[in-house]
Amino acid sequence: MRALTTMAYRQIKRFTRARSRVVGMIVNPLIWLVFFGLGWSKVFDNPMARAIFGGVDYLTFLAPGIFAMTIFNQSFIGGVSVIWDKQFGFLKEVLVAPASRKEGILGRILGDSLVTLTQGTIILLLTFLLAENLKISGILPALGVGFLLAVAFSGFGVSLALKMESMEGFQMVMMVLMLPLIFLSGAMYPIDTMPSWMRALAYINPLTYAVDGARHFLVGENVTKFALTTDVGVLALLALFLVGVAMIEFEKATIG
């Protein structure tokens, strides 16, 4: 357990020392929420539009999506630090250390997930200043959904980064995957308004279930697409699978 706690502590400490990252993780989602959310909220400020969004205003509909999107983005980006550690030799030291590799990479994933969840929590609390109808009682269970999402995509980011040598290459793959997953998640607009082919892709998009689960707790069942058990079950299984893949990949890893 020492390798696990040490690596988790390192990732948390690393984040707190990077002031620019702390500022960036707050500013970027707020740009989406303020300029995208406030801008479109006036367009959709009528009874017919509210009916499309489950009877709530657009900012209330959007807020859980921004929360999930923040966690998703930051979890995925965490893989960049793996490539950074490859280039500066830290990963080689971890691989040759007399400690369990699986515990070490699990600790790294958990540390990154806690950092990401902190970012999501800050953004979620700030959304209460703008959105009208969010439920304060839904904050803690929504954070549980966020943690599952963070663990899943931190694991995916680590697995992908272990296969790549170039930071630029990782960022390119990341950008190609991130935007389609965000727009197919129902974060910006309801899944039912999508064309049938997009709807089919949304159903196999794991981020869809995080957005839907967060909406269940923060807004209510009237704006959700799936049962809560489906949302949590998909995220839990995905997290277990992707963390397992990351542990196996790190067990086999060699650094030249």
Residue pairs with C-beta under 8 A, 6 or more apart in sequence:
1 103
2 99
3 97
3 99
3 100
3 103
3 104
3 107
4 103
4 104
4 106
4 107
4 110
5 107
6 104
6 107
7 94
7 103
7 104
7 105
7 106
7 107
7 108
7 111
8 107
8 108
8 110
8 111
8 114
9 111
10 108
10 111
11 81
11 107
11 108
11 111
11 112
11 114
11 115
12 111
12 114
12 115
14 81
15 21
15 22
15 115
16 22
25 70
25 74
25 119
25 122
26 119
26 122
26 123
26 126
28 70
28 73
29 66
29 69
29 70
29 123
30 123
30 126
32 66
32 69
33 59
33 62
33 63
33 66
33 123
33 126
33 127
33 130
34 130
36 62
36 188
37 58
37 59
37 62
37 63
37 66
37 130
38 59
38 130
40 58
40 62
41 57
41 58
41 59
43 49
43 58
44 50
44 52
44 53
44 57
44 58
45 57
45 58
49 58
50 56
50 57
52 190
52 193
53 60
53 61
53 190
53 223
54 61
54 190
54 219
54 220
54 222
54 223
55 222
55 223
56 132
56 133
56 219
56 222
56 223
57 131
57 132
57 133
59 127
59 130
59 131
59 132
60 131
60 132
60 133
60 134
60 219
61 190
61 215
61 219
61 223
62 131
62 187
62 188
63 124
63 127
63 130
63 131
63 134
63 218
63 219
64 142
64 187
64 211
64 214
64 215
64 218
64 219
65 185
65 186
65 187
65 188
65 211
65 214
65 215
66 123
66 127
66 187
67 120
67 123
67 124
67 127
67 142
67 146
67 214
67 218
68 120
68 145
68 146
68 149
68 185
68 187
68 207
68 210
68 211
68 214
69 182
69 185
69 187
69 207
69 211
70 119
70 120
70 123
71 116
71 117
71 119
71 120
71 146
71 149
71 150
71 153
71 210
72 149
72 153
72 178
72 181
72 182
72 207
72 210
73 178
74 115
74 116
74 119
74 120
74 150
75 112
75 113
75 116
75 149
75 150
75 152
75 153
75 154
75 156
75 157
76 153
76 156
76 157
76 174
76 177
76 178
77 157
77 174
78 112
78 115
78 116
78 154
78 157
78 158
79 156
79 157
79 158
79 160
79 161
79 170
79 174
80 157
80 161
80 167
80 170
80 171
81 112
82 91
82 108
82 157
82 158
82 161
82 162
83 161
83 164
83 165
83 166
83 167
83 170
84 167
85 91
85 94
86 92
86 165
86 255
87 167
91 253
91 255
92 255
94 101
94 104
95 101
95 253
95 254
95 255
97 104
101 247
101 250
101 251
101 253
102 247
102 250
102 251
104 250
105 158
105 246
105 247
105 250
106 243
106 247
108 158
109 151
109 154
109 155
109 158
109 243
109 246
110 151
112 150
112 154
112 157
113 147
113 150
113 151
113 154
114 150
116 150
116 154
117 143
117 146
117 147
117 150
120 143
120 146
120 150
121 143
121 146
124 139
124 142
124 143
124 218
125 139
127 134
128 134
128 136
133 219
134 218
134 219
135 217
135 218
135 219
135 220
138 216
138 217
138 218
138 219
139 217
139 218
141 217
142 213
142 214
142 217
142 218
145 210
145 213
145 214
145 217
145 231
145 232
145 235
146 210
146 214
148 210
148 232
148 235
148 236
148 238
148 239
149 206
149 207
149 210
149 235
149 239
151 239
151 242
151 243
152 206
152 235
152 238
152 239
152 242
152 243
153 242
155 239
155 242
155 243
155 244
155 245
155 246
156 242
156 245
156 246
157 174
158 246
158 249
158 250
159 242
159 245
159 246
159 249
160 170
160 173
161 170
162 246
162 249
162 250
162 253
163 249
164 170
164 173
181 205
181 206
181 207
182 188
182 207
184 194
184 198
184 201
184 202
184 205
184 207
184 208
185 202
185 205
185 207
185 208
185 210
185 211
186 202
186 208
186 211
186 212
186 225
187 207
187 211
190 223
190 225
191 199
191 202
191 203
191 208
191 225
192 199
192 225
194 202
202 208
206 234
206 235
206 238
208 225
209 226
209 230
209 231
209 234
209 235
210 231
210 235
212 224
212 225
212 226
212 231
213 228
213 231
213 232
213 235
215 223
215 224
216 224
216 228
216 231
224 231
